[in-house]
Amino acid sequence: MHCICKECTFQFKRESHNERCPQCSSPRLLTHPELNTLNIAHIDCDAFYASVEKRDNPTLKNKPVIVGGGKRGVVAACCYISRIKGIHSAMPMYKALKACPEAEIISPNMKKYIQVGRQIKNLMRETTPLVESLSIDEAFLDLSGTQKLHNGSPAKTLVKLTQRIETEVGITTSVGLSYNKFLAKTASDIEKPRGFSIIGRVEATNFLSHRPVGSIWGVGKSLGNQLAKDGLTTVNQLREISEHNLTKKYGKIGKRLFHFARGEDNRTVQPNKKSKSISKETTFNKNIKNIEQLLHQLWPLCESISNQLKGKEMAARTITIKLKTSSFKTITRSRTCQQPTQLAEVIYQEAKLLLKPEVNGIIYRLIGVAVKQFAQPDEADQTDLLDSKIENISKIEGAMETVREKFGQPSIIKGRAFLKD
């Protein structure tokens, strides 16, 4: 059986009793009958936000770490030590602190995470031009035709890539390798952290048979509950229903369920896929109805959105605010700018115009900002000869970024970041 050592990348044919690499004696071996014939991979960083924070602060190495907001916020990410305590992403912070009161709570630093994510994606693109980014810390890769370029199979190339990411960036990753995107993503979740799992053509049908329908990519809580009500809890049960009936009952996702249940996925890796929107929101520690307090919460969200736009080399035309009342009613308001922007100040001023009419005695527990309708950065924030306001804003924000890069994020902030008494 074909085998690759995950430590020294030595490739050999494994004998039945060979439990260690004959080259370096490592037990970390990657073995599979189809090892040299599979090309589609999914790479996911392990507990990304928390891992970046632990990398930058070694004293956190053996401590439970939660990245997220205040007591009424939610967990954005957590390390594996925290997960042992039952903590998970999107869990309310008060529940997380109850489960693990000794956890170190760290506020998210999106600018830093974007920079690290970009480093990792650049290493991926050095490996293959066919990289489809799914989020800041995960992507699909198609390594078809790279054997001669890298002098080895895609599996061996991926082992080397994960080593580069770990050595050069300081972040560990988990890899799934298969013959399509759905199974590659499924495989990457099998073993974490530092996992490398493979699902081949021969075993795919049996592998999927008794898995829960919730393990299928795209089946969320709502659809999962609906499928369970209809008596469909395992992938095997989905196979008993025709494509026509699944599509009739569940719409477009029904067609996907039919094919995924059979290990079929004809989607290709698309390197130019763009985000549809960028958003950021915060839940307040105490409910708010005062305009000044709401604007105080709004500003850092706009700065975060601006940082993400600049990090992704994008600009946005449409700005949306989201408000959630104390009775959990959601309000959204949008406006489209005359020209796209990357600037925090412009996003803030547009969002402020949307917010003011909604401050009429209603009590809010959450505020959010989102941007969409993206454009190239060179189209953004064009200077008007009759109005130098945009140019001045751009210069101010550029100067602030320079100071922050040298002295850290809190080294310079705008006056509106301070809440007036």
C-alpha positions as CSV (number, residue, x, y, z in Angstrom):
1,M,0.0,0.0,0.0
2,H,1.3,3.5,-0.9
3,C,2.5,5.5,2.1
4,I,3.9,9.0,2.8
5,C,5.6,10.1,6.1
6,K,4.1,13.3,7.3
7,E,7.3,14.2,9.0
8,C,10.0,13.7,6.4
9,T,7.7,13.3,3.3
10,F,9.5,10.0,2.4
11,Q,7.2,8.0,0.1
12,F,7.3,4.2,0.1
13,K,5.2,1.0,-0.1
14,R,4.1,0.0,3.3
15,E,4.4,-3.6,4.4
16,S,1.5,-4.9,6.6
17,H,3.6,-4.6,9.8
18,N,5.3,-1.4,9.0
19,E,4.2,1.1,11.7
20,R,7.0,3.6,11.4
21,C,8.7,5.5,8.6
22,P,11.9,3.6,7.5
23,Q,13.6,6.9,6.9
24,C,13.0,8.9,10.1
25,S,11.1,6.3,12.4
26,S,8.0,8.7,12.7
27,P,4.7,7.0,13.3
28,R,2.9,9.8,11.5
29,L,2.2,7.9,8.3
30,L,-0.3,8.7,5.5
31,T,-1.6,5.5,3.9
32,H,-4.3,4.9,1.3
33,P,-4.8,2.7,-1.8
34,E,-5.6,5.8,-3.9
35,L,-2.9,8.0,-2.4
36,N,-1.4,8.9,-5.7
37,T,-4.5,9.4,-7.8
38,L,-6.6,12.0,-5.9
39,N,-6.2,15.7,-6.7
40,I,-8.9,17.8,-4.9
41,A,-8.1,19.1,-1.4
42,H,-9.7,21.2,1.4
43,I,-7.3,22.8,3.9
44,D,-8.7,24.3,7.1
45,C,-6.6,26.1,9.7
46,D,-6.9,24.6,13.2
47,A,-8.8,26.9,15.6
48,F,-7.5,29.8,13.5
49,Y,-8.1,32.9,15.6
50,A,-7.1,31.2,18.8
51,S,-4.1,29.7,17.2
52,V,-2.9,33.1,16.0
53,E,-3.2,34.5,19.5
54,K,-1.3,31.6,21.0
55,R,1.4,31.9,18.4
56,D,1.8,35.6,19.3
57,N,1.7,35.0,23.1
58,P,3.4,31.7,24.1
59,T,2.2,32.1,27.7
60,L,-1.2,31.1,26.4
61,K,0.0,27.8,24.9
62,N,-1.5,25.4,27.5
63,K,-4.4,27.6,28.5
64,P,-8.0,27.6,27.3
65,V,-8.4,30.6,25.0
66,I,-11.7,32.2,23.8
67,V,-11.7,34.9,21.1
68,G,-14.9,36.9,21.3
69,G,-16.9,39.8,22.8
70,G,-18.1,40.8,26.2
71,K,-20.4,38.9,28.5
72,R,-23.5,39.3,26.2
73,G,-21.5,38.6,23.0
74,V,-20.7,35.3,21.5
75,V,-17.6,33.1,21.0
76,A,-16.0,33.9,17.7
77,A,-13.4,31.1,18.1
78,C,-11.8,29.0,20.7
79,C,-8.8,26.6,21.1
80,Y,-9.0,22.9,21.4
81,I,-8.4,23.0,25.2
82,S,-11.6,25.2,25.5
83,R,-13.5,22.8,23.2
84,I,-12.8,19.9,25.7
85,K,-14.9,22.0,28.2
86,G,-17.8,22.0,25.7
87,I,-17.2,25.5,24.3
88,H,-17.8,26.1,20.6
89,S,-18.1,29.0,18.1
90,A,-21.3,31.1,18.3
91,M,-21.9,30.0,21.9
92,P,-23.2,32.9,24.1
93,M,-20.2,34.2,26.1
94,Y,-22.0,33.9,29.5
95,K,-22.4,30.1,28.8
96,A,-18.8,29.7,27.7
97,L,-17.6,31.5,30.9
98,K,-19.8,29.3,33.0
99,A,-18.4,26.1,31.4
100,C,-14.8,27.4,31.6
101,P,-14.4,30.3,34.0
102,E,-10.6,30.1,33.8
103,A,-10.5,30.8,30.1
104,E,-8.5,33.7,28.7
105,I,-10.8,36.0,26.8
106,I,-9.2,37.9,23.9
107,S,-10.9,40.5,21.7
108,P,-10.8,39.7,18.0
109,N,-8.1,41.4,16.0
110,M,-9.4,41.0,12.4
111,K,-6.6,43.0,10.8
112,K,-4.0,40.6,12.2
113,Y,-6.1,37.5,11.2
114,I,-6.5,38.8,7.7
115,Q,-2.7,39.3,7.3
116,V,-2.0,35.8,8.5
117,G,-4.8,34.4,6.3
118,R,-3.2,36.2,3.3
119,Q,0.2,34.7,4.1
120,I,-1.3,31.2,4.1
121,K,-3.3,31.7,0.9
122,N,-0.1,33.0,-0.8
123,L,1.7,29.7,0.1
124,M,-1.3,27.8,-1.3
125,R,-1.1,29.8,-4.6
126,E,2.6,29.0,-4.8
127,T,1.6,25.4,-4.8
128,T,-1.2,25.6,-7.4
129,P,-3.0,28.5,-9.1
130,L,-6.3,26.7,-8.5
131,V,-7.2,28.0,-5.0
132,E,-10.8,28.8,-4.1
133,S,-11.0,30.7,-0.8
134,L,-14.0,29.8,1.3
135,S,-13.1,32.1,4.3
136,I,-10.2,33.7,5.9
137,D,-8.8,30.4,7.1
138,E,-9.9,27.7,4.6
139,A,-9.8,26.9,0.9
140,F,-10.1,24.3,-1.8
141,L,-7.1,23.4,-3.9
142,D,-7.0,21.5,-7.2
143,L,-3.6,20.0,-7.7
144,S,-4.3,18.3,-11.0
145,G,-1.3,18.3,-13.3
146,T,1.2,19.5,-10.6
147,Q,3.1,16.2,-10.3
148,K,5.9,17.2,-12.6
149,L,6.1,20.7,-11.1
150,H,6.5,19.5,-7.5
151,N,8.2,16.2,-8.3
152,G,5.6,14.2,-6.4
153,S,1.9,13.3,-6.1
154,P,-0.6,15.9,-4.9
155,A,-0.7,14.1,-1.5
156,K,3.0,14.5,-1.0
157,T,2.8,18.1,-2.2
158,L,0.1,18.8,0.4
159,V,2.2,17.3,3.2
160,K,5.0,19.7,2.2
161,L,2.6,22.6,2.1
162,T,1.2,22.0,5.6
163,Q,4.8,21.8,6.8
164,R,5.6,25.2,5.2
165,I,2.5,26.8,6.7
166,E,3.4,25.4,10.2
167,T,7.1,26.5,9.9
168,E,6.7,29.9,8.1
169,V,3.4,31.1,9.5
170,G,3.2,29.2,12.8
171,I,-0.3,27.8,12.3
172,T,-1.3,24.2,12.0
173,T,-3.8,22.9,9.4
174,S,-6.0,19.9,8.7
175,V,-6.3,18.5,5.2
176,G,-8.9,16.5,3.4
177,L,-8.1,14.9,0.1
178,S,-10.5,13.3,-2.4
179,Y,-11.8,13.3,-5.9
180,N,-14.4,16.2,-5.4
181,K,-15.0,19.2,-3.3
182,F,-17.7,17.8,-1.1
183,L,-15.7,14.8,0.0
184,A,-12.5,16.8,0.4
185,K,-14.3,19.1,2.8
186,T,-15.9,16.2,4.6
187,A,-12.5,14.5,5.0
188,S,-10.8,17.6,6.5
189,D,-13.2,17.4,9.4
190,I,-12.4,13.8,10.3
191,E,-9.2,14.3,12.2
192,K,-8.2,17.6,13.9
193,P,-5.8,19.2,14.7
194,R,-3.0,18.5,12.3
195,G,-5.1,15.9,10.5
196,F,-4.8,14.6,7.0
197,S,-7.7,12.4,5.9
198,I,-8.5,10.8,2.6
199,I,-11.7,9.5,1.0
200,G,-11.2,7.6,-2.2
201,R,-13.6,6.6,-4.9
202,V,-13.9,3.0,-3.9
203,E,-14.8,3.6,-0.3
204,A,-16.9,6.8,-0.7
205,T,-20.4,5.2,-0.8
206,N,-19.8,2.9,2.2
207,F,-18.1,5.8,4.1
208,L,-21.2,8.0,3.7
209,S,-23.9,5.4,4.3
210,H,-24.4,5.7,8.0
211,R,-23.3,9.3,8.5
212,P,-26.0,11.7,9.7
213,V,-27.6,14.0,7.2
214,G,-26.3,17.0,9.2
215,S,-22.8,16.0,8.1
216,I,-23.6,16.9,4.5
217,W,-22.2,20.3,3.5
218,G,-25.1,22.8,3.3
219,V,-27.4,21.0,5.7
220,G,-27.9,23.5,8.6
221,K,-29.9,23.2,11.7
222,S,-33.2,24.2,10.1
223,L,-33.0,21.8,7.1
224,G,-31.6,19.1,9.4
225,N,-34.7,19.4,11.6
226,Q,-37.0,19.3,8.6
227,L,-35.2,16.2,7.2
228,A,-35.5,14.5,10.7
229,K,-39.2,15.2,10.8
230,D,-39.5,13.5,7.4
231,G,-37.7,10.5,8.8
232,L,-34.4,11.2,7.1
233,T,-31.6,11.1,9.6
234,T,-28.8,9.2,7.7
235,V,-27.3,9.5,4.3
236,N,-28.3,6.0,3.4
237,Q,-32.0,7.0,3.9
238,L,-31.5,9.8,1.4
239,R,-30.4,7.4,-1.2
240,E,-33.8,5.7,-1.1
241,I,-35.5,8.8,-2.5
242,S,-35.4,9.8,-6.1
243,E,-33.8,13.0,-7.3
244,H,-37.2,14.2,-8.5
245,N,-38.9,13.8,-5.1
246,L,-36.0,15.3,-3.2
247,T,-36.0,18.4,-5.4
248,K,-39.8,18.7,-5.3
249,K,-39.7,18.5,-1.5
250,Y,-36.6,20.6,-0.7
251,G,-35.9,22.6,-3.8
252,K,-32.4,23.2,-5.1
253,I,-30.8,21.7,-2.0
254,G,-32.8,18.5,-2.7
255,K,-30.9,18.0,-5.9
256,R,-27.6,18.5,-4.1
257,L,-28.6,16.1,-1.3
258,F,-29.3,13.4,-4.0
259,H,-25.8,13.7,-5.5
260,F,-23.9,14.3,-2.3
261,A,-25.4,11.2,-0.8
262,R,-23.8,9.2,-3.6
263,G,-20.4,10.9,-3.3
264,E,-21.1,13.0,-6.5
265,D,-20.1,16.6,-6.9
266,N,-19.2,18.1,-10.3
267,R,-18.3,21.6,-9.0
268,T,-14.8,22.7,-10.0
269,V,-12.4,24.7,-7.9
270,Q,-12.9,28.3,-8.9
271,P,-10.0,30.5,-7.9
272,N,-11.7,33.8,-8.7
273,K,-14.7,33.3,-6.4
274,K,-15.5,36.6,-4.5
275,S,-17.2,37.2,-1.2
276,K,-20.8,38.3,-1.6
277,S,-20.7,40.5,1.5
278,I,-18.5,41.5,4.5
279,S,-20.2,42.1,7.9
280,K,-19.5,42.8,11.5
281,E,-21.8,43.0,14.5
282,T,-21.8,43.3,18.3
283,T,-24.2,42.4,21.0
284,F,-24.3,45.0,23.8
285,N,-23.5,44.3,27.5
286,K,-26.6,46.3,28.3
287,N,-29.5,47.3,26.1
288,I,-29.2,50.7,24.4
289,K,-31.6,53.3,23.1
290,N,-29.4,56.4,23.2
291,I,-28.0,57.7,19.8
292,E,-24.6,58.6,21.3
293,Q,-24.1,55.1,22.8
294,L,-25.2,53.5,19.5
295,L,-22.8,55.6,17.5
296,H,-20.0,54.6,20.0
297,Q,-20.7,51.0,19.2
298,L,-21.0,51.6,15.5
299,W,-17.6,53.2,14.9
300,P,-15.3,50.1,15.7
301,L,-17.6,48.0,13.4
302,C,-16.9,50.4,10.6
303,E,-13.2,50.3,11.3
304,S,-13.3,46.5,11.2
305,I,-15.2,46.5,7.9
306,S,-12.7,49.0,6.4
307,N,-9.7,46.8,7.5
308,Q,-11.2,43.8,5.9
309,L,-11.9,45.6,2.6
310,K,-8.3,46.9,2.5
311,G,-7.0,43.4,3.5
312,K,-8.9,41.8,0.7
313,E,-8.1,44.6,-1.8
314,M,-11.8,45.3,-2.3
315,A,-14.1,48.3,-2.2
316,A,-17.9,48.3,-1.6
317,R,-20.8,50.4,-2.9
318,T,-23.7,49.3,-0.7
319,I,-23.7,49.8,3.1
320,T,-26.3,48.1,5.4
321,I,-26.9,48.5,9.1
322,K,-28.6,45.8,11.2
323,L,-30.4,46.4,14.5
324,K,-31.9,43.9,16.9
325,T,-34.5,45.1,19.4
326,S,-34.8,43.9,23.0
327,S,-37.7,41.8,21.8
328,F,-35.4,40.2,19.1
329,K,-37.0,41.9,16.1
330,T,-34.4,42.5,13.4
331,I,-34.3,45.8,11.4
332,T,-32.1,46.3,8.4
333,R,-31.5,49.5,6.4
334,S,-29.3,50.0,3.3
335,R,-28.0,52.6,0.9
336,T,-25.8,52.5,-2.1
337,C,-23.1,55.1,-2.5
338,Q,-22.3,57.0,-5.7
339,Q,-18.8,55.5,-5.7
340,P,-17.3,52.5,-3.9
341,T,-15.3,53.0,-0.7
342,Q,-12.7,51.4,1.6
343,L,-12.7,54.2,4.2
344,A,-13.9,53.6,7.7
345,E,-15.1,57.3,8.0
346,V,-17.2,57.1,4.8
347,I,-18.8,53.8,5.9
348,Y,-19.5,55.3,9.4
349,Q,-21.1,58.5,8.0
350,E,-23.3,56.5,5.6
351,A,-24.3,54.0,8.4
352,K,-25.0,57.0,10.7
353,L,-27.5,58.4,8.2
354,L,-29.2,55.0,8.2
355,L,-29.2,54.7,12.0
356,K,-30.6,58.1,13.1
357,P,-34.2,57.6,11.9
358,E,-34.3,54.3,13.8
359,V,-33.4,55.9,17.1
360,N,-36.9,56.8,18.4
361,G,-37.2,55.3,21.8
362,I,-36.7,51.7,20.7
363,I,-34.4,49.7,22.9
364,Y,-31.7,47.7,21.0
365,R,-29.5,44.8,22.0
366,L,-27.3,44.5,18.9
367,I,-26.0,46.6,16.0
368,G,-24.2,45.4,12.9
369,V,-22.7,46.8,9.7
370,A,-22.4,45.0,6.3
371,V,-21.1,46.0,2.9
372,K,-21.6,44.4,-0.5
373,Q,-21.6,45.2,-4.3
374,F,-17.9,45.1,-4.5
375,A,-15.5,46.9,-6.9
376,Q,-11.8,47.2,-7.5
377,P,-9.9,49.3,-4.9
378,D,-8.6,51.7,-7.6
379,E,-12.3,52.7,-8.3
380,A,-12.7,53.7,-4.6
381,D,-12.8,57.1,-2.9
382,Q,-12.0,59.2,-6.0
383,T,-10.9,62.7,-5.2
384,D,-13.3,65.5,-6.3
385,L,-11.5,68.8,-7.3
386,L,-14.4,70.8,-5.7
387,D,-14.3,68.8,-2.5
388,S,-11.0,67.6,-0.9
389,K,-12.9,65.9,2.0
390,I,-12.3,62.4,0.7
391,E,-8.6,63.0,0.1
392,N,-8.2,64.3,3.7
393,I,-10.0,61.3,5.1
394,S,-7.8,59.0,3.2
395,K,-4.7,60.7,4.4
396,I,-5.8,60.6,8.0
397,E,-6.7,56.9,7.9
398,G,-3.4,56.1,6.1
399,A,-1.4,57.9,8.8
400,M,-3.3,56.1,11.5
401,E,-2.6,52.7,9.9
402,T,1.1,53.6,9.7
403,V,1.2,54.4,13.5
404,R,-0.7,51.2,14.3
405,E,1.5,49.0,12.3
406,K,4.5,50.4,14.2
407,F,3.1,50.7,17.7
408,G,0.0,48.4,17.8
409,Q,-3.8,48.8,17.3
410,P,-4.6,50.8,20.5
411,S,-1.7,53.3,19.9
412,I,-4.0,55.8,18.0
413,I,-7.8,56.1,18.0
414,K,-10.3,58.7,17.0
415,G,-12.1,60.8,19.6
416,R,-15.4,59.2,18.9
417,A,-14.1,55.9,20.2
418,F,-14.4,57.5,23.7
419,L,-17.9,57.5,25.1
420,K,-19.0,60.9,26.5
421,D,-20.4,61.0,30.1
